[in-house]
Amino acid sequence: MALKRLVLEMGMGTDLHGRDYTKAAVRALRDALWHNSLSVVPALGYDREDMRVEVIVGVADPDAVDCDAVAAVLPYGTATVRCIEGGLDVPGHDAKGVTVIANAAAIVWLDIDEAAP
């Protein structure tokens, strides 16, 4: 069996007023996932639970993200979530609030039997 990369999905999420990096990260992953239907996995004869999903989230404060909450967004498969510095913090017009922007990439891997047709 060999681990093969099948899909790359990308999304963006925001938290407009709360400076909640987890909320923005969850919204970014949902944005990446909710516009797709992965029929390739069952078409290859595998169960969706066989998917390994690598999630990379970019936010200005990676340590402020609850990675378990982000992983819980995935409806299928086994998730690994890694948060890195990225995204964007936009100061509010009143210099008090901050809008948080997160970017997410979901990379779907499958352990494929290379001998299978």
C-alpha positions in Angstrom: 0.0 0.0 0.0 1.2 3.5 -0.7 -0.1 6.8 0.7 -1.3 8.9 -2.3 -2.4 12.6 -2.2 -5.9 12.8 -3.8 -7.3 16.3 -3.1 -6.3 19.8 -2.0 -9.1 22.0 -0.8 -8.6 25.6 0.4 -10.8 28.0 2.4 -10.9 31.2 4.3 -12.7 32.1 7.5 -13.0 35.2 9.7 -14.0 36.3 13.1 -15.1 39.9 12.7 -15.1 41.1 16.3 -14.1 38.5 18.9 -10.5 37.9 18.0 -11.3 34.2 18.1 -8.6 32.4 16.1 -10.3 29.0 16.6 -13.6 30.3 15.2 -11.9 31.8 12.2 -9.9 28.5 11.7 -13.1 26.4 11.9 -14.8 28.7 9.4 -11.9 28.4 7.0 -11.9 24.6 7.1 -15.7 24.6 6.6 -15.3 26.9 3.6 -12.8 24.5 2.1 -15.0 21.4 2.7 -18.6 22.6 2.3 -18.3 23.3 -1.4 -17.2 19.8 -2.4 -18.3 16.3 -2.4 -15.5 13.8 -2.5 -16.8 10.9 -4.6 -13.3 9.8 -5.7 -12.7 7.8 -2.5 -15.7 5.5 -2.9 -15.2 5.4 -6.6 -11.8 3.8 -5.9 -13.5 1.2 -3.7 -12.4 2.6 -0.4 -14.5 3.9 2.6 -14.5 7.6 3.4 -13.3 6.7 6.9 -10.0 5.5 5.2 -9.1 9.0 4.3 -6.3 10.8 6.1 -6.9 14.5 6.1 -4.0 16.8 6.8 -5.3 20.3 7.7 -2.9 23.3 7.7 -4.3 26.5 9.2 -2.6 29.9 8.9 -3.5 32.5 11.5 -1.6 35.4 13.1 -1.5 33.6 16.5 -1.3 29.8 15.8 -1.0 29.0 19.6 -4.5 30.4 20.1 -6.2 27.8 17.9 -7.9 24.8 19.4 -6.7 22.1 16.9 -9.2 19.5 18.3 -12.1 21.9 17.5 -10.8 22.3 14.0 -10.4 18.6 13.5 -14.0 18.0 14.7 -15.3 19.8 11.6 -14.3 16.9 9.4 -17.2 14.5 8.7 -15.0 11.6 7.6 -11.5 10.2 8.0 -8.6 10.7 10.4 -7.5 14.3 10.9 -4.2 15.9 11.7 -4.3 19.7 12.3 -1.2 21.9 12.2 -1.5 25.6 12.8 1.2 27.9 11.4 1.8 31.7 11.3 -0.2 33.2 8.5 -3.6 34.6 7.9 -4.2 38.3 8.8 -5.2 40.4 11.7 -6.9 43.6 10.5 -7.2 46.4 13.1 -10.7 47.8 13.6 -11.4 51.4 12.6 -11.7 52.3 16.3 -8.3 50.9 17.1 -9.9 48.6 19.6 -11.3 45.6 17.7 -9.5 43.2 15.4 -10.8 41.1 12.5 -9.1 37.8 12.3 -8.7 36.1 8.9 -7.6 32.4 8.8 -6.6 30.4 5.7 -7.0 26.6 5.7 -5.8 23.8 3.4 -7.2 20.3 3.7 -5.1 17.7 2.0 -6.8 14.3 1.5 -4.6 11.2 1.5 -5.5 7.6 0.9 -3.5 4.5 1.4 -4.0 2.9 -2.0 -3.1 -0.7 -3.0 -1.0 -0.1 -6.0 -1.7 -3.6 -7.3 -5.5 -2.9 -7.5 -7.0 -2.0 -10.9 
